[in-house]
Amino acid sequence: MTPHELHDAPAQRNKELLLDRRLTVLETRFDTTMTMLPNKADLSELKAELKTDIHGEAARLSKWMAATAVTMVLGFAGMILTMMGRLHGV
């Protein structure tokens, strides 16, 4: 070993210790994050819930659209009958 290598040995050891510490911290964060991510069963359950919600909302909106269409038809029919009655009554 050269004197230069002997002089750099503690500095190299400190760098390795810092690197090991950083790696341990990153592994801990990664392991913690992995436990929080949803798995396949969680995603399939969410998908089923969303499908149920979407179908329920579609049914509710269809009822409102049908009611609005019926109301418009009755309203226009009443308006036409009123106008025809006034035209013939003049």
Backbone bond lengths (Angstrom), bond angles and torsions (degrees), N, CA, C in turn:
res aa  C-N    CA-C-N  psi(-1)  N-CA   C-N-CA  omega(-1)  CA-C   N-CA-C  phi
1 M - - - 1.450 - - 1.521 109.31 -
2 T 1.279 114.52 142.29 1.456 119.35 178.58 1.527 108.70 -88.50
3 P 1.308 117.68 158.79 1.472 120.06 178.42 1.523 112.35 -59.53
4 H 1.334 116.78 -31.42 1.465 120.15 179.83 1.537 109.97 -66.90
5 E 1.333 117.18 -39.82 1.455 120.95 178.53 1.517 111.45 -66.97
6 L 1.346 116.48 -37.15 1.460 120.10 178.05 1.519 111.29 -66.55
7 H 1.301 116.68 -36.23 1.457 121.51 179.98 1.531 111.02 -68.37
8 D 1.342 117.40 -35.73 1.462 121.49 -177.38 1.524 113.20 -85.28
9 A 1.315 119.52 -7.37 1.467 122.04 -177.24 1.522 112.62 -59.70
10 P 1.343 121.17 -48.01 1.473 119.36 178.65 1.526 112.59 -64.54
11 A 1.309 116.62 -37.62 1.474 119.44 179.29 1.530 109.71 -65.48
12 Q 1.328 116.16 -40.68 1.462 120.36 178.82 1.532 109.99 -64.84
13 R 1.319 116.52 -40.28 1.474 121.23 179.42 1.528 110.45 -64.91
14 N 1.339 118.11 -39.20 1.465 121.50 177.69 1.524 110.86 -64.55
15 K 1.323 116.57 -39.78 1.469 120.56 178.46 1.520 110.34 -63.99
16 E 1.341 116.15 -41.08 1.461 119.77 179.13 1.528 110.72 -65.45
17 L 1.332 117.05 -40.15 1.467 120.26 178.41 1.529 111.24 -64.28
18 L 1.344 115.73 -42.47 1.470 119.57 178.00 1.526 110.70 -63.93
19 L 1.315 115.96 -40.88 1.454 120.34 179.66 1.532 110.63 -65.67
20 D 1.331 116.78 -42.10 1.464 120.36 177.05 1.520 111.17 -62.43
21 R 1.323 116.64 -40.31 1.472 120.64 179.40 1.530 110.92 -65.02
22 R 1.320 116.09 -44.74 1.470 119.98 179.11 1.521 110.85 -63.10
23 L 1.326 116.03 -41.03 1.458 120.38 178.98 1.531 110.85 -63.38
24 T 1.315 117.34 -40.81 1.461 121.53 177.80 1.525 110.65 -63.35
25 V 1.317 116.79 -43.04 1.472 120.62 178.37 1.522 110.24 -62.44
26 L 1.318 117.43 -44.51 1.465 120.63 -179.95 1.523 111.36 -65.46
27 E 1.317 117.54 -40.33 1.461 120.04 177.99 1.530 110.85 -63.44
28 T 1.319 116.64 -39.53 1.463 120.53 178.69 1.524 110.26 -64.24
29 R 1.306 117.04 -44.38 1.477 120.67 177.85 1.516 110.83 -62.16
30 F 1.322 116.60 -43.05 1.457 121.08 -179.80 1.527 110.52 -62.98
31 D 1.324 117.26 -45.76 1.465 120.74 179.78 1.523 111.29 -63.42
32 T 1.332 117.02 -38.55 1.456 120.99 178.29 1.522 110.73 -66.90
33 T 1.311 116.92 -41.76 1.459 121.25 -179.52 1.522 111.08 -67.36
34 M 1.302 117.38 -39.46 1.464 120.80 -178.48 1.526 111.64 -63.08
35 T 1.319 118.15 -32.80 1.467 119.89 179.53 1.527 111.47 -73.49
36 M 1.320 117.58 -21.46 1.464 120.72 -179.04 1.523 112.84 -87.09
37 L 1.324 118.47 -16.92 1.454 121.00 -178.18 1.528 110.32 -73.73
38 P 1.340 117.03 146.53 1.467 118.84 179.91 1.530 110.48 -72.30
39 N 1.320 114.63 149.95 1.456 119.16 176.04 1.527 109.41 -100.41
40 K 1.318 116.37 -176.28 1.455 120.68 -175.03 1.534 111.78 -63.03
41 A 1.320 117.17 -38.66 1.463 120.69 179.62 1.532 110.91 -65.51
42 D 1.330 116.93 -40.59 1.470 120.19 178.00 1.523 111.02 -62.15
43 L 1.318 116.20 -42.19 1.460 119.75 -178.93 1.529 111.84 -68.51
44 S 1.329 117.98 -38.11 1.466 119.73 179.07 1.530 110.20 -68.68
45 E 1.326 117.59 -35.37 1.467 120.93 176.33 1.526 110.68 -65.04
46 L 1.318 116.59 -42.77 1.466 120.82 177.85 1.518 110.97 -63.86
47 K 1.323 116.43 -39.97 1.465 120.86 178.99 1.533 110.44 -62.07
48 A 1.327 116.83 -42.80 1.465 120.67 178.61 1.526 111.18 -63.49
49 E 1.333 117.02 -42.62 1.466 120.66 177.91 1.521 111.05 -62.09
50 L 1.330 116.91 -43.34 1.466 120.21 -179.42 1.523 111.25 -64.83
51 K 1.336 117.18 -40.53 1.461 119.63 178.17 1.519 110.77 -61.27
52 T 1.328 116.70 -43.20 1.461 120.93 179.33 1.531 110.28 -62.68
53 D 1.319 116.82 -44.94 1.463 120.58 179.41 1.529 111.61 -63.17
54 I 1.321 116.79 -42.59 1.465 120.43 -178.48 1.520 110.48 -65.49
55 H 1.334 117.69 -43.31 1.464 120.00 179.38 1.530 111.23 -65.37
56 G 1.317 116.67 -37.57 1.468 119.80 177.20 1.519 112.33 -63.91
57 E 1.332 115.95 -43.67 1.467 120.02 178.78 1.525 111.28 -67.03
58 A 1.330 117.35 -38.27 1.470 120.55 178.45 1.525 110.27 -62.95
59 A 1.327 117.25 -41.63 1.465 120.53 178.63 1.528 110.75 -64.87
60 R 1.326 116.20 -41.67 1.462 120.07 -179.90 1.530 110.90 -64.58
61 L 1.321 116.85 -42.81 1.467 120.42 179.33 1.525 111.44 -67.61
62 S 1.324 117.17 -35.70 1.471 120.21 178.00 1.527 110.44 -62.86
63 K 1.318 117.20 -40.44 1.468 120.46 178.19 1.524 110.60 -62.86
64 W 1.346 116.58 -43.62 1.458 119.74 179.21 1.530 111.49 -64.54
65 M 1.325 117.07 -39.98 1.466 120.02 179.58 1.527 110.58 -65.30
66 A 1.329 117.36 -41.49 1.467 120.51 178.70 1.529 110.39 -64.61
67 A 1.316 117.19 -42.68 1.463 120.58 179.21 1.525 110.94 -64.09
68 T 1.324 117.03 -39.52 1.465 120.48 178.56 1.526 110.73 -65.91
69 A 1.335 117.31 -41.63 1.467 120.40 179.26 1.527 110.94 -63.49
70 V 1.328 117.67 -44.06 1.476 121.01 179.07 1.527 110.13 -62.76
71 T 1.317 117.18 -42.51 1.464 121.12 179.37 1.520 111.05 -62.91
72 M 1.337 116.94 -41.24 1.464 119.84 179.44 1.526 111.11 -65.69
73 V 1.332 116.90 -42.46 1.468 119.93 179.04 1.525 110.53 -62.03
74 L 1.326 116.82 -45.82 1.477 119.47 179.18 1.526 111.40 -65.14
75 G 1.323 116.75 -38.64 1.461 120.05 179.15 1.522 112.02 -64.86
76 F 1.337 116.00 -46.00 1.473 118.46 178.74 1.520 111.17 -66.39
77 A 1.335 117.58 -38.55 1.470 120.01 178.18 1.528 110.08 -61.71
78 G 1.329 117.30 -43.61 1.461 120.01 178.54 1.517 111.58 -64.50
79 M 1.332 116.94 -38.55 1.458 120.46 178.93 1.532 110.95 -65.34
80 I 1.324 116.42 -42.68 1.472 120.34 -179.62 1.525 110.28 -65.96
81 L 1.335 116.21 -43.85 1.472 118.56 178.55 1.531 111.79 -62.12
82 T 1.308 116.64 -39.67 1.470 120.61 178.66 1.524 110.38 -64.70
83 M 1.328 117.36 -44.15 1.474 119.37 -179.89 1.522 111.64 -66.67
84 M 1.320 117.08 -39.42 1.471 119.03 179.04 1.524 110.81 -66.88
85 G 1.328 115.93 -38.07 1.487 118.78 178.93 1.519 111.01 -65.60
86 R 1.305 117.58 -36.69 1.457 119.75 179.43 1.532 111.79 -72.87
87 L 1.321 116.31 -35.99 1.467 118.78 179.40 1.528 111.30 -66.74
88 H 1.316 116.51 -41.80 1.472 119.52 -178.80 1.529 111.30 -77.50
89 G 1.270 117.74 -22.48 1.469 120.52 -178.70 1.510 112.43 -81.96
90 V 1.321 118.99 -13.35 1.455 121.61 -177.05 1.468 111.82 -75.75
